[in-house]
């Protein structure tokens, strides 16, 4: 039987995987989730010698079962190819007390490449399956990495356009230059005067605007999303957790069946939710450690059962985690309610109206799969420096958040379970904070001089994704008020 996906806010809103990928967000404002967890044969005596592509095929075939084997093979083969600078796609590096899973070897040197390399193929294949002849407009808010990775994936893909909004002062200079130099006839990049939450909230409002949706249809267009709200973004991320475990078995670091921990730097909750689903299909995970920066709304939620976005917003050195509304948490909430669309919808309405909600005691008791803590700016800098001194290894600030939180956890609990830190970005995306941390000084030069300094310090070759930015012309200059986002969309799409 075909696996059905249903909305977190209306159980009767049911679609297949390919339909969910095309829509991105449910029409009722909810997120699509699998109606049941599929059976996935995780035989690590076999998987330990399997390629990343083989494991991705195994996972995707189970979750996206209305795609044929040939369609899955086409998507996987085109996504995970020579665009990754390491043949293993997601290498696992052993440090002193942990393993770092490097997810930054793709085109844009951030973990978003792992899913956004395959999403355009999944989406265009889904469109063909359903005879969709409307132009698919990818509408996306980004905290720094999703935007560039999505644009790199969808640039000049026939039958698509992509519009990306990012917070003007909420991304690194390297991230901004990556986005504003993006080529492609179908690409539009716009900075806003607000933060990521402002951008994401407005994007969701546009998805849920029936009048705008009808106007899109009248002009032979439809919205879809490249954010992790789209299950086509979320499901491929499960693969690298399975792959990491397989590599640990392969190297003899663990035995088949041993439990491990994952520590995940977390903002929008999609990456760690993929790990949660990996555990649901049988991956032997002991604990999921949710690591936040000073925007620690998730830390407080896992400790108290109260989600409260009514707090100060901090612009930090780990901007992809500068988020107070973690959209993907809604999917976990749905599961905690016993799959109640009514209760989930009520909680999300409270979040929208009051900025907070409290889960029930029964729901709170089900959070045992998670541990949560955060790292402040001083701890992030200290972790970057300490890791380099101990292991001659350079972490970006997001990875340093996860690494610092893991060390706090290990010290507090004495837990010696083998632990994988999910390394989500190359340090070259954030040269200022990394160089400042390594030299214990405050650099006065610009980010592009700092990447050269980082190359000298780290002895790690400068990635092509960064070297290509030198001298690249800025093609996108627009900065608008958050309140003008929908006007910008309708104008670009010539809907008026």
C-alpha positions as CSV (number, residue, x, y, z in Angstrom):
1,X,0.0,0.0,0.0
2,X,1.1,3.5,-0.7
3,X,2.4,5.5,2.3
4,X,0.0,8.4,2.9
5,X,1.0,11.8,4.3
6,X,-1.4,13.8,6.3
7,X,-1.5,17.4,7.7
8,X,-0.7,17.9,11.3
9,X,-3.7,20.2,11.5
10,X,-6.3,18.1,9.6
11,X,-6.1,14.3,9.4
12,X,-8.5,14.3,6.5
13,X,-6.0,16.3,4.4
14,X,-4.2,13.3,2.9
15,X,-1.8,13.2,0.0
16,X,0.9,10.9,-1.4
17,X,4.6,11.7,-1.0
18,X,4.9,13.2,-4.4
19,X,1.9,15.4,-3.9
20,X,3.3,16.5,-0.5
21,X,6.6,17.4,-2.2
22,X,4.8,19.5,-4.8
23,X,2.6,21.4,-2.3
24,X,5.4,22.0,0.2
25,X,3.0,23.2,2.9
26,X,-0.4,21.8,3.6
27,X,-3.2,24.1,2.5
28,X,-4.6,24.3,6.0
29,X,-1.3,25.7,7.3
30,X,-0.1,22.4,8.8
31,X,2.9,20.2,7.8
32,X,2.7,16.9,6.1
33,X,3.9,13.9,8.1
34,X,3.8,10.2,7.3
35,X,0.6,8.5,8.5
36,X,2.8,5.6,9.7
37,X,6.5,4.9,10.0
38,X,7.5,2.7,7.1
39,X,9.5,-0.5,7.5
40,X,13.1,0.0,6.5
41,X,15.5,-3.0,6.5
42,X,18.5,-1.7,8.4
43,X,20.9,-4.6,8.1
44,X,24.3,-3.0,9.0
45,X,26.2,-6.1,8.1
46,X,25.3,-5.1,4.6
47,X,24.9,-1.3,5.0
48,X,28.4,-0.9,6.4
49,X,29.8,-1.5,3.0
50,X,27.1,0.4,1.1
51,X,27.7,3.8,-0.5
52,X,25.9,6.9,0.5
53,X,23.8,6.6,-2.6
54,X,22.8,3.1,-1.7
55,X,21.7,4.1,1.7
56,X,19.8,7.2,0.4
57,X,18.0,4.8,-2.0
58,X,17.0,2.5,0.8
59,X,15.6,5.3,2.9
60,X,13.8,7.2,0.1
61,X,12.3,4.1,-1.4
62,X,10.5,3.4,1.9
63,X,9.3,6.9,2.6
64,X,8.6,8.1,-0.9
65,X,7.0,4.9,-2.1
66,X,4.9,6.3,-4.9
67,X,8.1,7.0,-6.8
68,X,9.2,4.1,-8.9
69,X,12.6,2.5,-8.4
70,X,13.8,4.0,-11.6
71,X,12.6,7.5,-10.5
72,X,14.4,7.2,-7.1
73,X,17.6,6.0,-8.9
74,X,17.4,9.0,-11.3
75,X,17.0,11.4,-8.4
76,X,19.8,9.9,-6.2
77,X,22.3,9.5,-9.0
78,X,21.9,13.1,-10.2
79,X,21.9,14.6,-6.6
80,X,24.9,12.8,-5.1
81,X,27.5,13.0,-7.7
82,X,30.8,14.9,-8.4
83,X,29.3,18.2,-7.1
84,X,30.4,16.8,-3.7
85,X,34.1,17.2,-3.1
86,X,34.4,14.0,-1.0
87,X,33.4,10.7,-2.7
88,X,31.9,9.5,0.6
89,X,29.5,12.5,0.4
90,X,29.3,12.7,4.3
91,X,32.6,11.7,5.8
92,X,32.8,10.9,9.5
93,X,35.9,12.3,11.3
94,X,37.1,11.0,14.6
95,X,38.2,13.6,17.1
96,X,39.4,13.1,20.7
97,X,36.1,12.4,22.4
98,X,33.6,12.5,19.5
99,X,32.9,11.9,15.9
100,X,32.1,14.8,13.6
101,X,29.7,14.0,10.7
102,X,30.8,16.5,7.9
103,X,27.8,17.5,5.9
104,X,29.4,20.5,4.1
105,X,31.1,18.9,1.1
106,X,28.4,20.0,-1.4
107,X,28.1,23.0,-3.7
108,X,27.4,25.6,-1.0
109,X,29.5,24.0,1.9
110,X,26.5,23.6,4.3
111,X,24.3,20.7,5.3
112,X,21.4,22.0,3.3
113,X,23.1,20.7,0.2
114,X,22.4,17.1,1.4
115,X,18.7,17.5,0.8
116,X,18.6,20.4,-1.6
117,X,20.7,18.6,-4.1
118,X,18.0,16.1,-4.5
119,X,14.8,18.2,-4.0
120,X,14.7,19.7,-7.5
121,X,14.8,16.2,-9.0
122,X,12.2,14.9,-6.6
123,X,10.0,17.9,-7.4
124,X,10.3,17.9,-11.2
125,X,9.7,14.1,-11.2
126,X,6.6,14.6,-9.0
127,X,5.3,17.3,-11.4
128,X,5.7,14.9,-14.3
129,X,3.9,12.1,-12.4
130,X,0.9,14.3,-11.8
131,X,0.9,16.0,-15.2
132,X,1.4,19.4,-13.6
133,X,1.9,22.0,-16.3
134,X,1.9,25.0,-13.9
135,X,5.1,26.8,-13.2
136,X,6.3,25.8,-9.7
137,X,7.4,28.8,-7.7
138,X,9.7,28.0,-4.8
139,X,9.1,30.5,-2.0
140,X,11.6,30.3,0.8
141,X,12.8,32.1,3.8
142,X,16.4,31.5,4.8
143,X,18.6,32.1,7.9
144,X,21.6,31.8,5.7
145,X,22.2,28.4,4.2
146,X,18.8,27.1,2.8
147,X,18.6,30.1,0.4
148,X,21.9,29.5,-1.4
149,X,21.5,25.7,-1.5
150,X,18.0,26.0,-2.9
151,X,19.0,28.5,-5.5
152,X,22.0,26.3,-6.5
153,X,19.6,23.4,-6.9
154,X,16.8,25.2,-8.8
155,X,18.8,27.7,-10.9
156,X,17.5,27.4,-14.5
157,X,15.5,24.3,-13.8
158,X,12.8,24.3,-16.5
159,X,9.3,25.0,-15.2
160,X,10.4,26.6,-11.9
161,X,11.1,30.0,-10.3
162,X,12.7,30.5,-6.9
163,X,12.3,33.5,-4.6
164,X,14.4,33.7,-1.5
165,X,14.1,36.2,1.4
166,X,16.8,36.6,4.0
167,X,17.4,38.9,7.0
168,X,19.7,41.7,5.8
169,X,21.8,41.9,9.0
170,X,21.2,38.3,10.1
171,X,23.6,36.3,7.9
172,X,27.4,36.2,7.5
173,X,29.1,38.3,4.8
174,X,30.1,35.0,3.0
175,X,26.5,33.7,3.2
176,X,25.2,37.0,1.8
177,X,27.7,37.1,-1.0
178,X,26.8,33.5,-1.9
179,X,23.2,34.5,-2.3
180,X,23.5,37.9,-4.0
181,X,25.9,36.5,-6.7
182,X,23.6,33.6,-7.6
183,X,23.1,33.3,-11.3
184,X,20.0,32.0,-13.0
185,X,17.2,33.4,-15.1
186,X,14.6,32.1,-12.6
187,X,16.2,33.3,-9.4
188,X,15.2,36.2,-7.2
189,X,16.9,37.1,-3.9
190,X,15.6,39.8,-1.6
191,X,16.8,41.0,1.8
192,X,14.3,42.2,4.4
193,X,14.7,44.6,7.3
194,X,13.5,42.0,9.8
195,X,14.8,38.7,11.2
196,X,14.4,35.1,10.0
197,X,11.2,34.5,12.0
198,X,9.7,37.6,10.3
199,X,10.6,36.2,6.9
200,X,9.4,32.7,7.7
201,X,6.1,33.8,9.2
202,X,5.3,36.0,6.1
203,X,6.2,33.2,3.7
204,X,3.8,30.8,5.6
205,X,1.1,33.5,5.4
206,X,1.5,33.7,1.7
207,X,1.2,29.9,1.4
208,X,-2.0,30.1,3.4
209,X,-3.5,33.1,1.5
210,X,-6.4,31.6,-0.5
211,X,-6.8,34.7,-2.7
212,X,-3.1,34.7,-3.6
213,X,-3.3,30.9,-4.2
214,X,-6.2,31.4,-6.6
215,X,-4.4,34.3,-8.4
216,X,-1.3,32.0,-8.8
217,X,-3.5,29.2,-10.3
218,X,-5.1,31.7,-12.6
219,X,-1.7,32.6,-13.9
220,X,-0.7,28.9,-14.2
221,X,1.6,29.0,-11.2
222,X,1.7,27.3,-7.8
223,X,3.8,27.7,-4.7
224,X,6.1,25.1,-3.2
225,X,8.8,25.3,-0.5
226,X,12.4,24.4,-0.2
227,X,12.4,24.8,3.5
228,X,12.4,21.7,5.7
229,X,8.6,22.3,6.0
230,X,8.6,20.3,2.7
231,X,8.9,16.6,3.4
232,X,11.1,16.4,0.2
233,X,13.7,18.4,2.2
234,X,13.2,16.5,5.4
235,X,13.1,12.8,4.4
236,X,16.5,12.8,2.5
237,X,18.2,14.0,5.7
238,X,17.3,10.7,7.4
239,X,19.9,9.1,5.2
240,X,23.0,10.6,6.7
241,X,22.2,9.4,10.2
242,X,21.9,5.9,8.9
243,X,25.1,6.4,6.9
244,X,27.0,7.7,10.0
245,X,26.0,4.6,12.0
246,X,27.0,2.3,9.1
247,X,30.5,4.0,9.0
248,X,30.9,3.4,12.8
249,X,30.1,-0.2,12.3
250,X,32.5,-0.5,9.3
251,X,35.4,1.0,11.2
252,X,34.8,-1.2,14.3
253,X,34.1,1.9,16.5
254,X,30.9,0.2,17.5
255,X,29.3,-3.2,17.0
256,X,26.1,-3.7,15.1
257,X,23.2,-3.0,17.5
258,X,25.2,-0.7,19.8
259,X,23.5,2.6,20.7
260,X,25.0,6.0,19.8
261,X,24.1,9.6,20.5
262,X,23.7,12.4,18.0
263,X,24.3,16.0,18.9
264,X,22.6,18.4,16.5
265,X,22.9,22.2,16.2
266,X,19.3,23.1,16.0
267,X,17.3,26.1,14.8
268,X,14.2,25.2,12.8
269,X,14.2,21.7,14.2
270,X,14.3,19.9,10.8
271,X,17.7,18.4,11.1
272,X,17.2,16.8,14.5
273,X,13.6,15.7,13.5
274,X,15.2,13.7,10.7
275,X,17.3,12.0,13.4
276,X,14.1,11.3,15.4
277,X,12.6,9.7,12.3
278,X,15.8,7.7,11.9
279,X,15.3,6.3,15.4
280,X,11.7,5.5,14.6
281,X,12.7,3.3,11.7
282,X,15.1,1.4,14.0
283,X,18.4,3.2,14.0
284,X,19.9,2.4,17.5
285,X,20.0,5.9,18.9
286,X,20.3,6.3,22.6
287,X,19.8,10.1,22.8
288,X,19.2,13.1,20.6
289,X,21.1,16.1,22.0
290,X,19.4,19.3,20.9
291,X,22.0,22.1,20.9
292,X,20.9,25.8,20.7
293,X,22.7,29.1,20.8
294,X,21.5,32.1,22.9
295,X,18.2,31.9,21.1
296,X,17.5,29.0,23.3
297,X,13.7,28.6,23.0
298,X,14.1,24.9,22.3
299,X,16.3,24.3,25.4
300,X,13.6,25.8,27.6
301,X,10.9,23.8,25.8
302,X,12.6,20.5,26.4
303,X,13.3,21.4,30.1
304,X,9.9,22.8,30.9
305,X,7.4,21.7,28.3
306,X,6.6,25.4,27.6
307,X,7.3,26.9,24.2
308,X,7.6,30.6,24.6
309,X,8.8,32.8,21.7
310,X,8.2,36.0,23.7
311,X,11.8,36.8,24.4
312,X,14.7,38.8,23.2
313,X,16.0,37.9,19.8
314,X,19.8,37.7,19.5
315,X,21.9,38.0,16.4
316,X,24.7,35.6,17.0
317,X,27.8,34.1,15.4
318,X,25.7,31.0,14.4
319,X,23.0,32.8,12.3
320,X,21.4,29.7,10.9
321,X,20.2,29.0,14.4
322,X,18.9,32.5,15.1
323,X,15.3,31.3,15.2
324,X,12.6,31.6,17.8
325,X,9.8,29.9,15.9
326,X,11.0,26.3,15.1
327,X,8.5,25.3,12.5
328,X,9.4,21.6,12.4
329,X,8.7,21.2,16.1
330,X,5.0,21.1,15.1
331,X,5.6,17.6,13.6
332,X,7.1,16.3,16.9
333,X,4.2,17.9,18.8
334,X,1.8,16.1,16.5
335,X,3.4,12.7,17.4
336,X,3.5,13.6,21.1
337,X,-0.3,14.3,21.1
338,X,-0.9,10.7,19.9
339,X,-1.4,12.0,16.4
340,X,-4.2,14.5,17.3
341,X,-4.7,17.1,14.6
342,X,-7.2,18.9,16.9
343,X,-4.8,19.3,19.8
344,X,-1.9,20.2,17.5
345,X,-3.9,22.8,15.8
346,X,-5.0,24.3,19.1
347,X,-1.4,24.5,20.3
348,X,-0.3,26.2,17.0
349,X,-3.1,28.7,17.3
350,X,-1.9,29.5,20.8
351,X,1.6,30.1,19.5
352,X,0.3,32.4,16.8
353,X,-2.0,34.3,19.1
354,X,-0.1,34.4,22.4
355,X,3.5,33.5,21.4
356,X,3.5,30.5,23.7
357,X,2.0,27.1,24.6
358,X,2.4,24.4,27.2
359,X,2.2,20.7,26.4
360,X,0.4,18.3,28.7
361,X,2.2,16.2,31.3
362,X,1.7,13.1,29.2
363,X,3.3,14.7,26.2
364,X,6.2,16.0,28.3
365,X,6.9,12.4,29.6
366,X,7.5,11.4,26.0
367,X,10.5,13.7,25.5
368,X,12.9,11.1,26.9
369,X,14.6,10.7,23.5
370,X,15.9,14.3,23.8
371,X,18.3,16.3,25.9
372,X,18.7,20.0,25.4
373,X,21.1,22.7,26.3
374,X,22.7,25.8,24.7
375,X,26.1,27.5,24.3
376,X,26.6,31.3,24.5
377,X,29.0,33.3,22.4
378,X,32.0,32.9,24.7
379,X,31.5,29.2,24.9
380,X,31.3,28.9,21.1
381,X,34.5,30.8,20.6
382,X,36.2,28.8,23.3
383,X,35.1,25.5,21.7
384,X,36.4,26.5,18.3
385,X,39.8,27.3,19.9
386,X,39.9,24.2,22.1
387,X,39.0,21.8,19.3
388,X,41.7,23.3,17.1
389,X,44.3,23.0,19.9
390,X,43.3,19.4,20.8
391,X,42.6,17.9,17.4
392,X,44.0,20.4,14.8
393,X,40.5,20.6,13.5
394,X,38.5,23.7,12.7
395,X,34.8,23.8,13.5
396,X,32.3,26.4,12.3
397,X,30.3,28.2,15.0
398,X,27.2,26.0,14.5
399,X,29.2,22.8,14.9
400,X,31.0,24.4,17.9
401,X,27.5,25.0,19.5
402,X,26.8,21.3,19.2
403,X,30.3,20.3,20.3
404,X,30.2,22.6,23.4
405,X,26.7,21.3,24.4
406,X,27.8,17.7,24.0
407,X,30.8,18.3,26.3
408,X,28.6,20.0,28.9
409,X,26.2,17.0,28.7
410,X,29.1,14.4,29.0
411,X,30.5,16.3,32.0
412,X,27.2,16.5,33.7
413,X,26.1,12.9,33.1
414,X,29.2,10.8,32.6
415,X,27.6,9.2,29.6
416,X,30.2,7.4,27.5
417,X,27.9,6.4,24.7
418,X,29.7,7.0,21.4
419,X,28.5,10.4,20.1
420,X,28.3,11.9,16.7
421,X,28.3,15.7,16.4
422,X,26.5,16.8,13.3
423,X,28.8,19.3,11.6
424,X,26.5,21.5,9.5
425,X,28.8,24.0,7.8
426,X,32.4,24.7,6.7
427,X,34.3,27.2,8.8
428,X,34.9,29.1,5.6
429,X,31.3,30.3,5.7
430,X,32.0,32.1,9.0
431,X,35.7,33.2,8.8
432,X,35.4,36.2,11.2
433,X,34.3,34.3,14.3
434,X,36.6,31.3,13.5
435,X,39.7,33.4,13.0
436,X,38.9,35.6,16.0
437,X,38.5,32.5,18.1
438,X,41.7,30.9,16.8
439,X,43.9,34.0,17.2
440,X,42.0,35.3,20.3
441,X,41.8,38.7,18.7
442,X,39.3,40.8,16.8
443,X,40.2,41.1,13.2
444,X,39.8,44.5,11.5
445,X,39.9,43.3,7.9
446,X,37.0,42.1,5.7
447,X,35.7,38.5,5.5
448,X,37.4,37.8,2.2
449,X,40.8,38.6,3.6
450,X,39.9,36.5,6.6
451,X,39.3,33.4,4.5
452,X,42.9,33.6,3.3
453,X,44.0,33.9,6.9
454,X,41.9,30.9,7.8
455,X,43.5,28.9,5.1
456,X,46.9,29.7,6.4
457,X,45.9,28.9,10.0
458,X,44.0,25.7,9.3
459,X,46.0,24.3,6.4
460,X,42.6,23.3,4.9
461,X,42.4,24.2,1.2
462,X,40.0,27.0,0.4
463,X,36.7,25.5,-1.0
464,X,35.8,26.3,-4.5
465,X,32.4,27.6,-3.2
466,X,34.3,30.4,-1.5
467,X,37.1,31.1,-3.9
468,X,34.5,31.5,-6.7
469,X,33.1,34.5,-4.7
470,X,36.2,36.6,-5.2
471,X,35.3,39.1,-7.9
472,X,31.9,37.6,-8.5
473,X,29.5,40.4,-9.4
474,X,26.5,41.1,-7.1
475,X,23.4,40.5,-9.1
476,X,20.7,41.0,-6.4
477,X,20.6,44.3,-4.5
478,X,17.0,44.6,-3.3
479,X,16.2,45.4,0.3
480,X,12.6,45.8,1.4
481,X,10.5,46.1,4.5
482,X,9.1,42.8,5.8
483,X,5.6,44.2,5.2
484,X,6.3,44.5,1.5
485,X,7.3,40.8,0.9
486,X,4.0,39.8,-0.7
487,X,4.1,42.9,-3.0
488,X,7.6,41.9,-4.1
489,X,6.4,38.4,-4.9
490,X,3.4,39.4,-6.9
491,X,5.4,42.0,-8.7
492,X,8.2,39.6,-9.7
493,X,5.7,37.0,-10.8
494,X,3.7,39.7,-12.7
495,X,0.4,38.7,-11.0
496,X,-1.0,42.2,-10.9
